[in-house]
């Protein structure tokens, strides 16, 4: 643990033969993945566990990126083929790469990985004219087909193997969110408008996303459960989007305020949408959440358009400016949080290099007093001590999900 501030410290993840360029969030047991520039300026991937970084060799000798990791340390992602003409999805497990195969076309892309090592994504069909969602398990890739249109893509998977994603409908007239369970793709419908889009699913099968309303003039976040799509509303404006849902069914996202004058991060729980506020500026955006409803994101600060990473505590209802914790670092960007309130992100060091960091509460005997001075989080500290500090969660979203193609 490096230098501390107000009861918090950070671990520098270092680099793989060169300058670190960015992590993907950690899993619940402390595994993480990311990319770093090697000494020869090529891009390489790494896996982080506890206090060590291991170079994850690129598939086929070509550089590529890794995007998802589970609690067993399995990594799923894509690697460029030799010559860089296509991308191939892979699963890295026990030090061994396995290609996932194809759906008949040139490329496959990963969008999720669950605790059992099941991979989801999308791939080109024969001729590369369209893409279909797929699942991969036990060495077999399965085409999930579509809702009648030409394209589909899987976006999230839970521990039971339930998959959510988005697909064109018949005639490619619209794109709807779907749930794939037990071999069939179910159209989740909309909130009255033409289109809908899924973003995540939790262990209980609760699906979240966003949908156009009747007339398609506005879009609201939704929660789909027990066959019903619930409109989560907004913070007074016309638009909201859902980002993540935890095991307790809490939903985070972003919504416009009255008059659409700003966008604020929100948490939806017990039938109510709560505005998380800002760090004094105009806008804030939620990125990820742990099992207790603690949220990380970005916010404008007082009197500036600059964005700082924040941690919102569900125990206190207060927002902590993470960027201001460590004066020796700048441009801290949080990308994930786990159930031990370890926060992964990147920051620029005093020497100007971009470093990967894991920020967490300091487990010292006077840690409680330091925490109270820095964040007034008594309830949070008690929870941290009760469940330990080594778990770490990743998303995406994500979860942190891959870019659109």
N, C-alpha and C positions, 0 to 999 in steps of 0.2 A: 504494500500500500504506500503510495507516494504522499506528498504533502497534503495536509488536511485543512479544512476551512469550515467553521461553524458546525462541527460534528460530522463532516463528510470528508471522504478521501477518494482518491482515484488510483487505479492501476493502469499504467501505460502498457498497451499490448505490444508495443515495439513494432518491428518490421520483419519482413522476410527478405533479407539481403539488400534492402533498399528502403525507400520512403513508404510508410504506411499510407494507404489511400481510402480505406473505409471498411467498416464492419457491417455485417448483417446481425440482427439481434441474437442473443444467446438463448439456449433452451433452458428448461427448468432445472437441469442438473449442471449447468455451467459450461456446456459446449457452445462454441460460437464459430462463425465463419466470416470470411471477408476476402478482400483483395489488397494486394500490395504491389508496388512497383519494385521489380528486382533491380540489381545494380546495373544491368544492361538496358534498363528502361522498358523491358517487357513486363507484361502484367501477369502476376501469379496469384494463386489462391492459397489460403491457409485455413487451418482448423485450430481453434483455441480451446483448451481444456484446463481449468483450474489456474495454473500459472505458467503454462507452456504453450508455445505456438509450434505447430507442425506444418511444413510445406505440403500442401495437397497437390500432387503432381497433376499436370494438365493432361486431359485425355488425348490420345493420338499424337502426343508431342506438341500440341498447339495450345496457346493460352485460351483461357475461358473464365467464366465467372461462376461462382457457387452462390446459391440463394437461400436454401432451406436446410435446417438441421433439426434433428429430434433429440430426445433425452438419451438415446443410445449412442449418440455421436455419429449417426448416419447422415450423410450429406447428399442432397439432390440438387442438380443444376444443369447447366448446359456448357458444352465446350465446342469451340470451333473445330471443324474438321480440318485436316491437312489442306493448306491452301486457302482456308478461310471462306470456302464457298457455301457452307451450310453449318447449322448448329445441331448438335446431337445431345439429347437429354441423357443424363447418367444418374446412377445411384452409387455413391461411394460408401462402402460398408466394410469394416474390418480391414482397412487398408487396400481394398480391391475395388476397382471400377467395374461397373456393369452398364453397358449401353442398354437403353430401354427398347430399342427397335424403332420402327416407324409405322405410320398409317398409310404407307405407300408413296409418300412424297419425300422431299429432300430433308426437311428439318422438323425437329420436335422441341418443345419448350416446356419447362417445368413451372408450375404455379403453386405447388403445395406438397407437403410431406407430413404424414401423421406418425404417431408413436410406434406403430407396427411396421413402419417402413413402406407403407403404401404411398405411391407417388401419383400426383395428378398433373395435368397440363393440357396442351393442345398441340396438334401436329398437322402438317400439310397432308392432304389427301393426294392420291395419284394425279399427276399433272400439275400439282401445286396451285390449283385454281381456288381451293377452299381449305379451311381448317376445321378439324373436329376435336372435341374434348376427348381425353383418354384417362384411364386409370392404369396403373402398373403395379402388380403384386405377384409374388411367387414366380418371377421370371417371365410374366406374360403381360403384354400390353393389350388393352381392350378399348375399342372405339365405342364411345358413348352415343354416337349418332347425334341427331338434332331434334328440334321441335317442329320439323317439317321444312325448314329452310336449308340454306347451303352451308352455314357455318355455326360453330359452337365453341365454347371455351370453358374449361373448369377453372374455378378461382379459389376454392377452399375445400378442405376435407376434415372431418372430425375423427375421433378415435374409433368410431364404429364403422368407418368407411363410407359414411354418407357424404355425398359430393354436391356442392352447389356451383352454379356457373350461369352463363348467359348463352342464349341461342337465338338465331333467327327463326321466325315462324314461317309458315307456308307462304311461298311466293316472296320470301325475304321482305315481307310487309312491315315487320317490326322485330325488335329484340326483346325477349322476355327472360326473366330470371327462372332458373330451373333447379329442382332437387332431384338427384339421382340416388335411388335407394332400392336395392333388391333387383337390379336389372332393368328398371324402367325409369325414363326421364319424365318428371312431372312438371308441367307448366304452372308456375306460381301466380300467374296473372299480373294484374296491375291495380293501382288505386283509382282507376277510372280513365287513365290516359292511355296512350298508345304503347309506351315502353316501360320496362322495369329492368333493374340491374341488381344482382346479388353481390355482396362483398364478403360475407363470413357466415359460419355456422358453428354453434357451440356443441358441447358434449351431449346436450339434451335434444339436439336437433332443431334449436331455434335458429332461424335464418334471418339475416338482416340485409338491408340494401336500400335502394331508393327507387321511386317510381314517379312517373308523370301523373298529375291529377287530370280530371276531366277537362278537356279543352287544351291540354298540354302547355298551359301558360306557366305552370309552376311544378316543382318537383319536391317531394317530401320523403324523408327517411321512413322505412317501414320495418316491422318485425313480423315474421311469418311463423305461426305456431298453431298446431292442431287444426290445420287446414284453413286458417284465417289470416289475412294480411291486415295488420293494424297500422294505421297512420300515426306516426309519432309526433307529428306537428312540427312547429318551428318555434323560434324565440321572438315571434312577432312579425317576421318578414315572410317572404314567399317561398324560400328554399331551405331545405335541410338534407344532409346526407349522413348515413350511418357508416362508421369506420370499423368498429370491432364490438364483439359481444363476449362476455366472460362466462364462466360456468354458472354463476349466480343469475345470469340473464340480464345483467347490467349492460347497457348499450352506450357507446360514445360516438360522437360525430361532431358535425359543424352545422350551424344554422344561421341564417340572417336575422338580424334584429329588426325592430320596428322601423318601417320606412326603408328597409334594406340598406340602412346606413352603415352597417358593419356586419362582420361575420364573427361569431363566437363559438368556441368549443362548448359542447354540452355533454351531460351524462343523463341517461334516461333510466330511471329505476322506480319501482313501485307505482307505475303509471304516471310518473311526473318527469318532465324535462327540466333539468337544472342548468342554468347559465354558469359556466365556470369562470366567467369574467376574463380579465386580461392582466398584464403586468403594468398597467397604467396607460397603454396605448389603445389604438382603435380596434384591432383584430386579434383573434387567437384561433389556433387550429389544433385539434386533438390528433394524436398519432397512434398511441397504443395505451393499453390498460392492463393492470394485473388482476388477480382474482378477488381483491378487496375493493376494487374500484378506484385505485390510485391511477392517475392519468399523466402521461407525458405529452408534450406538444410544443408548439411555437407560439410566441405572442409578441406584438409590438410593445415597446416600452414607453414610458412617459416622455412626451415631447419629441418623439422620434418615430421614424418608420422602420428603424432597425428591429430585427426579430431576435429574441432570445428564447432558448429552450426553457420550458417550465416543468415542474412537478406539482400536480394538484393532489393534495391529500384528502381522501374521502373521510378520514377521521376528524379533520379540523375544518374542512371547507376552505383551506387557504392554498394559495399558489406561490411556490418558491421559484425564484429566478436561478436556474442552474448555471447559466452563463456567467453570473457574477460570483460564483462560489470560489473560483481559483484565479486570482489576479495574474498569475504567470501564464495563463492560457487564454486564447481568444477564439471566437467563432465556434463555440461549443454547439454541436448539433446532436441532440438525443435521437436515437432511432428505435430503441426498444427498452422494455422494463419487464422484470420477472417477479415472481411471487415472494422474493426476499428483498424487494425494492433495490435490486442492482440495476443500474441504468447504463446502457451501452450507447456510445456515440463517438464522434470525432471532434477534435479541436486542433487549433494551430499552436504549436509551441513557440517559445520565445525565439528559437532559432529559425522559425518560419516553416518548419516541416509539419505536415498533417499527421496527427497521431490518433490511433484508436484508444479509447478510454473505457474503463468500467468504473462508474461512480457509485459509491454506496455509503451507507452510514458507517461510522467508525466504531468497531466493537471494543472500545476501551472502557475502563471502569467508570470514567466520568463521562461516558458517551451520552447518558441521559441529559446531564446538565448542558452539554454542548448542543445536543439536539434542540432542547428547549430554547436556548439562546438563539439558535439559527433558524428554527422553523416552528416552534411550539407544537411539537408532534408527539406528545406523551403516549397517546393511544397507539400511534404507529410504531413507536419504539418498543412498546410492550409486545406488540404483535410480532415484530421482527425477532425479538429475543425468544419468543415462544416457538417459532417455526424454523429458526436458523437462517443463515445468510448465504448458503451455498447454492440455492436453487436459482435458475435463471431462465427466462422465457423469451421467445422470439417472435413476427409477422409481418409482418407483415406486414398483412397485410398487407400477413401477412404477412401482414401481415407485411411495409417493407416488401411488397410483392414485386415481381418483375414488371418491366415496362411494357406498355401496349405494343403490339406489333402491327 
